[in-house]
Amino acid sequence: MAANGKPMHRKVPSSVPSSVSSSLTAGRKSALSTTWVPERQDIIWINFDPQAGREMRAMHPMLVLSPKAFNERTSIVIGLPMSTAASNASNPFALDNSKSAKEPSFILCHQPQSFDWRQRGASRHPWKRVSDAVFQSVRLELNDIIELVSP
């Protein structure tokens, strides 16, 4: 919320196609007025801009790591970006989700992010959710990187 009491909304970058741009602004309004809340293991659309350096940018799918109760209470979602770029096939931190997505798809375990999903107009992605097996692999890979739990 801005100092003037009005909600702050980021402007959709000009690099985002107009078809996605209109769904972003529409999503902003509908996300605030509906009961949908992202759940752990969901795949959502979310805008990663602004970005810096080697971070993911623009509109991309994101695998939700945080539980629904947290997401609902805080409006923050914690997750991992996803990409269809074939170059991720050789990325040691990218897990292949192509079988679930039915097209090339990689979960980037080395780039955990948190976003205000309501303000960014997050919405459901057509891939819906990852399988329990894929989610467990993601959790193990992320733990290998940040070592929250000792093996």
N, C-alpha and C positions, 0 to 999 in steps of 0.2 A: 504494500500500500504506500503510495506516495505521500509526501508531507501535506498535500492539499486534500487528502482523504479519498482520492480516486485510485482505483486499482491500476497498477503498473502492468503494461503489456509490452512485451518485446515486439518490435516491428519484424515482420517476416522478411528475411533477406531476399534481395532481388534474384539471387541464384536459385531459389526454390521455384520449381515450375508452378504456374498459376493454378493448375488442378490440385496440387498439393497445398499451395498457399491458401486457397479458399477453404480446404478441409481443415487447415490449421486454425484459422480464425473461427470457423464453425465449431470445431472441436473444443476450442476454448470456452465457448458459451455452453455447449452441450455437456462438457465434462463438469462444469460447475452446477448444472441443473439436473443431472441424472444421478442414479444410485450406483452406477458402475464404478468399481474401484479395482485397480490392478491387483492381481494375486501373485504370490510366489509361483514361479514356473510359467507365468503368462509371457507371451511375446506381445509387445506393444509398439506402436509408432510413437516416436518422440523426436522433437527437434533438438539436436545437439549443439546448435549455435547459441552463443558465440563459442568459438574454439580457439585454441592456440597450439602451435607446434604440431606434434604428431597425433593430437587428439582427433577423434571422430568428429565430423562436421555434418551439418545439414540434417535432413529428415532421414532417420534410419530405424530399423527395428531394434528393440532392446529386450533382453531377457531379464525379467524381474527376479531379483534375489530376496527382496524384503517381503515380509508377510503382509497380508491384506490389512490386518488391524493397525499396523504401523503406518502403512500407506494412507489409510483413511484418516487416522488421527493427525498425522503431521503434514499431509499433502506432499510429502517427499517420497520418491521411489528410488531405491538403490538397485542398480542392475549393471548389466554388461552389454556393450554395443554388439550388434551383429552386422555382418557384411556378406555380400554375394561376390566380392572380388576374388577371382581365382588365385591371385597372388597369396592369399591366406592359406592355401593348401600347404605351403612350406613354412608357415609361421608356427614355431614351436608352442606358442601360447594360444593358438586358435583351435577350437574344437569343431570338428566337422559335424554339422547338423543337417546335411543334405538329405539324408534318408527321411527325417521327419518333415522337412520343408518341401520335399519333392522337387528341389532345385538346388543349385550350389548355395550353401549357406554356412557361415562360420560364426562361432561365438568367440569374441575377443576377450579372453580371461584376464589379460594384462591391463585392461582399461576400465576398472570399476568406476562408476559414475553415480552421482545422486542429483536428482532434479526435482523441482516442484512440478509434479505431473499435471496438476490442474492449470497452473499458469501457462505451461507449455502446450496445453491442449492435447495431451496424450490420448490415444485411442487404441482400440483393439486392432491387432494385426491379423491378417487372414491365416497366418500359420498357427494362430491360437496359443498353443502351449508346447513345451518340450516334454519328452517322455521322462519318466522317473529315472531311467538309466542314464539319459543324457544329463539330466540335472545333477545326478550324483557325480558324474564325471566332471562336470563344471565345478562343483563344490571341491572335489579333490584337487583339481588343477589350480583353483584359486588359493586353496590352502597351501599348496606347494610354493606358490609365489609369495604370499604374505604371512604364512605360518601362524595362523591364529590358534590352531590345535596341534599339539605335538603328536607325531605319528606313533 
